Amino acid sequence: MKSAPSASRPVRRRIFFVDDHPLVREWLASMVALEADLEVCGQAEDAATALAMVAEVRPDLMVVDLSLPRGSGLDLLKEMRTNFPGVRLMVLSMHDEASVAERAFRAGAQGYAVKRESGPRIIDGIRTVLEGKFYASPSLTAQLAGRMFGGASGSKHSPEELLSDREMEVFRLRGQGLNTKEIADRLGVSIKTVGTYDARVKEKLGMGDGTELMREAVLWQDRQRGL
């Protein structure tokens, strides 16, 4: 007597995590391991390692932190969009500013979640992006809608409107109190290159010196936090 055929296993969608904190990657992997339709196919702590691995592991979705050592999460999104257009992209970041989320979407992300969200909500975001839809954390949706329809968009003289992605990253890191060497290490560029970006920011925003740049960057960061 033949036994009844076993039910086929569900197809698991493959997830790749890029975050420089091992504990965050372990937390995300442990959540995915509980889902019957998802699996982790790889992890990386920086953009270069992720790009080297992705062709081999072939994920369906890459989840990217924007703050990476020796590089930029935004640059990684752009590289992935160009070289691996079939891989869906989602940002998981501590930054909950609508201006940052907008840049991530322009760079190629199809989802943006903030790290303070609950695990189930992040998993919902992952599934939403895998279904071909766009996702934004509830804490961002009202801000993004307001900016889209003009109610909360930055003025034509605001840093968000005037600065390039890399200039905006340097400006934001200045606002967090990082010095030139720390910014250079964070972005994987030379100290001279950071100085060049500082000069461009000062020129575009009409600032006289480094002290004014630092003060305005800190004030901008406080406004983003609602302080």
Backbone torsions as a table, in degrees:
resi	resn	phi	psi	omega
1	MET	NA	125.8	-177.2
2	LYS	-81.2	139.7	176.5
3	SER	-76.1	154.5	179.4
4	ALA	-64.4	140.0	179.8
5	PRO	-62.0	140.2	179.6
6	SER	-73.4	148.7	179.4
7	ALA	-65.5	140.0	-180.0
8	SER	-68.9	145.6	179.5
9	ARG	-72.7	141.9	178.7
10	PRO	-66.7	148.0	176.4
11	VAL	-70.1	127.0	-179.3
12	ARG	-94.1	130.5	175.8
13	ARG	-82.3	137.9	-169.7
14	ARG	-95.3	126.9	-174.8
15	ILE	-116.5	136.0	178.4
16	PHE	-121.1	129.2	-177.8
17	PHE	-108.2	134.9	175.5
18	VAL	-123.8	108.3	-179.4
19	ASP	-157.3	140.0	-175.7
20	ASP	-82.9	-2.2	179.1
21	HIS	-104.1	113.2	-179.5
22	PRO	-56.3	-37.4	-178.5
23	LEU	-65.3	-35.9	177.4
24	VAL	-66.3	-43.6	179.3
25	ARG	-62.9	-40.1	178.4
26	GLU	-65.3	-40.2	178.0
27	TRP	-62.1	-46.1	179.4
28	LEU	-64.2	-43.6	-179.6
29	ALA	-62.7	-38.0	-179.9
30	SER	-66.8	-34.3	176.6
31	MET	-68.1	-45.1	-178.8
32	VAL	-63.5	-35.0	-177.8
33	ALA	-62.5	-20.4	180.0
34	LEU	-84.5	-7.4	-175.3
35	GLU	-100.0	128.4	-176.1
36	ALA	-69.3	-22.8	-174.8
37	ASP	-105.2	5.8	-178.0
38	LEU	-129.3	153.0	173.0
39	GLU	-152.1	151.2	176.9
40	VAL	-87.5	125.9	179.6
41	CYS	-106.6	-6.6	179.0
42	GLY	175.9	163.2	178.9
43	GLN	-143.7	152.0	175.5
44	ALA	-150.1	153.6	-179.8
45	GLU	-99.2	-10.7	180.0
46	ASP	-148.9	171.3	-174.1
47	ALA	-66.8	-42.1	-177.1
48	ALA	-61.8	-43.5	179.0
49	THR	-65.1	-41.0	179.5
50	ALA	-61.1	-45.8	-178.5
51	LEU	-65.5	-33.4	179.2
52	ALA	-70.4	-29.3	-175.3
53	MET	-91.5	-27.7	-165.7
54	VAL	-65.2	-34.0	179.9
55	ALA	-65.4	-30.2	-179.1
56	GLU	-81.9	-43.6	-173.8
57	VAL	-87.6	-19.6	173.0
58	ARG	50.8	67.7	179.6
59	PRO	-75.0	158.6	169.5
60	ASP	-83.8	-30.8	-176.9
61	LEU	-143.5	135.7	172.1
62	MET	-111.5	128.6	177.2
63	VAL	-104.4	120.9	-168.3
64	VAL	-121.2	132.9	168.3
65	ASP	-86.3	141.2	-179.2
66	LEU	-77.2	-27.7	-178.3
67	SER	-95.7	96.4	-177.5
68	LEU	-120.2	150.3	176.6
69	PRO	-73.6	144.9	173.6
70	ARG	57.8	36.0	179.3
71	GLY	165.6	-171.1	-174.3
72	SER	-130.5	134.8	174.9
73	GLY	-64.0	-35.3	177.3
74	LEU	-63.1	-42.9	178.2
75	ASP	-63.5	-37.7	178.3
76	LEU	-63.3	-42.6	177.6
77	LEU	-58.4	-43.7	-179.1
78	LYS	-65.8	-41.3	178.1
79	GLU	-62.5	-43.7	-179.8
80	MET	-64.6	-42.5	-179.3
81	ARG	-61.6	-36.7	-178.6
82	THR	-77.7	-45.9	-170.5
83	ASN	-96.1	-23.0	-179.4
84	PHE	-135.1	64.4	-173.6
85	PRO	-64.0	-17.4	179.9
86	GLY	-80.7	-10.5	-179.7
87	VAL	-90.1	124.4	177.2
88	ARG	-76.6	151.6	-171.1
89	LEU	-127.6	133.0	178.1
90	MET	-135.8	136.6	177.4
91	VAL	-95.7	137.3	170.6
92	LEU	-127.3	107.8	-168.3
93	SER	-137.2	157.8	173.3
94	MET	-77.6	-16.1	-176.0
95	HIS	-83.2	122.4	-179.2
96	ASP	-113.7	26.7	176.9
97	GLU	-85.0	134.6	179.9
98	ALA	-60.8	-33.7	-179.3
99	SER	-64.0	-36.9	177.9
100	VAL	-69.8	-42.0	178.8
101	ALA	-62.1	-39.4	178.6
102	GLU	-59.6	-43.5	179.7
103	ARG	-65.2	-37.4	178.3
104	ALA	-64.2	-42.3	178.3
105	PHE	-64.9	-40.0	178.2
106	ARG	-65.6	-31.2	-179.7
107	ALA	-75.9	-14.0	177.2
108	GLY	131.1	-5.6	179.7
109	ALA	-67.8	145.8	174.5
110	GLN	-110.4	-3.2	176.7
111	GLY	-150.7	151.6	178.7
112	TYR	-144.1	115.7	177.4
113	ALA	-122.9	148.0	177.2
114	VAL	-99.3	149.2	-170.6
115	LYS	-67.8	-19.2	-179.8
116	ARG	-79.4	-5.2	176.9
117	GLU	-65.3	157.2	177.7
118	SER	-70.9	157.0	178.7
119	GLY	-55.6	-49.3	179.5
120	PRO	-58.6	-35.2	180.0
121	ARG	-69.5	-37.5	176.9
122	ILE	-65.1	-41.3	176.7
123	ILE	-62.0	-40.5	176.1
124	ASP	-59.4	-41.0	178.0
125	GLY	-62.8	-42.4	178.1
126	ILE	-59.9	-46.5	-179.9
127	ARG	-65.1	-38.6	179.2
128	THR	-59.9	-45.9	-179.9
129	VAL	-67.2	-39.2	177.7
130	LEU	-62.7	-27.1	178.3
131	GLU	-80.7	0.7	179.0
132	GLY	88.1	11.6	179.5
133	LYS	-103.4	164.3	175.9
134	PHE	-92.6	145.7	-178.7
135	TYR	-133.9	139.6	170.4
136	ALA	-139.1	141.3	177.3
137	SER	-55.4	143.5	179.7
138	PRO	-53.2	-32.3	-180.0
139	SER	-67.4	-15.3	-178.3
140	LEU	-104.6	-22.1	-170.3
141	THR	-61.5	-41.8	-179.8
142	ALA	-65.6	-41.5	178.3
143	GLN	-61.6	-45.8	-178.3
144	LEU	-64.6	-40.7	178.5
145	ALA	-64.0	-41.0	179.2
146	GLY	-63.2	-41.5	179.2
147	ARG	-68.2	-39.0	-178.0
148	MET	-62.8	-39.6	-176.3
149	PHE	-99.5	12.2	170.5
150	GLY	92.0	-9.2	-175.7
151	GLY	-72.9	-27.9	-177.4
152	ALA	-134.7	21.5	-178.8
153	SER	-75.3	153.9	179.5
154	GLY	-70.9	153.6	177.6
155	SER	-72.7	168.0	-177.8
156	LYS	-67.6	-10.7	178.5
157	HIS	-104.4	4.8	-177.1
158	SER	-78.3	156.1	176.9
159	PRO	-55.9	-38.6	-179.1
160	GLU	-59.7	-35.0	-177.2
161	GLU	-85.0	-29.8	-171.0
162	LEU	-96.6	-25.9	-171.1
163	LEU	-98.2	147.2	173.1
164	SER	-72.0	171.4	-179.7
165	ASP	-57.4	-48.4	-177.4
166	ARG	-69.0	-39.3	175.8
167	GLU	-61.6	-39.2	179.9
168	MET	-67.0	-36.7	177.3
169	GLU	-62.4	-45.6	179.5
170	VAL	-63.3	-43.5	178.8
171	PHE	-60.5	-44.7	-179.8
172	ARG	-63.9	-41.6	180.0
173	LEU	-68.3	-34.3	172.5
174	ARG	-59.9	-41.1	-180.0
175	GLY	-65.1	-23.0	176.4
176	GLN	-86.4	-0.2	175.8
177	GLY	90.8	9.8	-179.6
178	LEU	-75.6	143.0	176.3
179	ASN	-86.9	178.8	-173.9
180	THR	-61.2	-44.0	-179.5
181	LYS	-65.2	-40.5	179.7
182	GLU	-63.6	-40.0	177.7
183	ILE	-66.0	-42.8	179.1
184	ALA	-59.9	-44.1	179.0
185	ASP	-65.4	-40.9	-178.0
186	ARG	-63.7	-40.8	-175.2
187	LEU	-93.5	-7.4	179.7
188	GLY	71.3	35.1	179.0
189	VAL	-126.8	175.1	-179.5
190	SER	-82.2	161.4	175.8
191	ILE	-60.6	-38.3	178.7
192	LYS	-61.2	-39.7	179.8
193	THR	-64.9	-40.4	176.6
194	VAL	-60.7	-41.2	177.9
195	GLY	-60.8	-37.3	177.6
196	THR	-64.3	-43.5	177.7
197	TYR	-64.2	-41.4	177.0
198	ASP	-57.0	-44.0	-178.8
199	ALA	-63.0	-40.0	178.9
200	ARG	-66.2	-41.0	179.4
201	VAL	-62.9	-45.8	-179.4
202	LYS	-61.8	-40.6	179.8
203	GLU	-66.1	-46.2	-176.7
204	LYS	-68.6	-33.4	-177.3
205	LEU	-97.3	1.7	176.3
206	GLY	68.8	40.1	-179.3
207	MET	-100.2	146.8	-174.6
208	GLY	-84.0	-39.6	-174.7
209	ASP	-150.7	-179.2	-177.7
210	GLY	-65.3	-32.0	179.0
211	THR	-64.3	-43.2	178.0
212	GLU	-66.2	-38.9	177.4
213	LEU	-59.5	-47.3	-179.4
214	MET	-63.3	-44.1	-179.1
215	ARG	-61.9	-46.2	-178.8
216	GLU	-68.0	-34.4	178.3
217	ALA	-65.8	-41.5	178.5
218	VAL	-65.7	-42.7	179.3
219	LEU	-63.9	-39.5	178.2
220	TRP	-63.1	-43.4	-179.0
221	GLN	-63.0	-40.4	178.5
222	ASP	-63.8	-38.9	179.0
223	ARG	-64.4	-37.5	179.2
224	GLN	-64.2	-30.1	180.0
225	ARG	-87.8	-1.7	-179.7
226	GLY	76.3	24.5	-178.6
227	LEU	-90.6	NA	NA
